[in-house]
Amino acid sequence: MTIFNLYIFDKCGTLMHYAEWNRTKKSGITCEEEAKLTYGMLFSIKSFVSKISPYDPREGFLYYKTNRYALHYLETPSGLKFVLNTDTTAINVKELLQQLYSKVWVEYVVRDPMWTPGTVVTSDLFQSKLDEFIKQSPIFGIRNI
């Protein structure tokens, strides 16, 4: 199992943080352009899911899977959006994203007196704790393909 990259967006679509681990293929566009495309796609998918769902979509959109990767999505009540791209065999990613939010984001960003809400996260401590958290997760690994 492999984790490729992580996007964290605020409720307005601003990229708060980006990290990558086992990503071998680059998109050929800047990180900012890629983030805008990702956020736009999420916005469209969420809208589509809410309109066509035969049930009340309380959970809404959680993930999608292609034959090459899976995109996992968590939105907090405050509108913070976590997007984690993994290989297709990753399991229990929703729980991992919830733990990432509570154990890493809240501890090292929200409680950081130097961070102003709505600004990009540049804390080295947050980055190192995020890296440590992801690398210790059971779905982190090196892709064998």
URGI-V429019 format. One line per field, one symbol per residue. burial: # if it has 9 or more other ideal C-beta (glycine too) atoms within 8 Angstrom, else .. A space follows every 10 residues. Layout:
BEGIN
burial = ???
END
This chain:
BEGIN
burial = ########## ....#####. ###....... ...######. .##.##..## ......#..# #.#.....## ####.#..## ########.# ..##.##### ##.######. .#..#..... #.#..##.## #.##..#.## .....
END
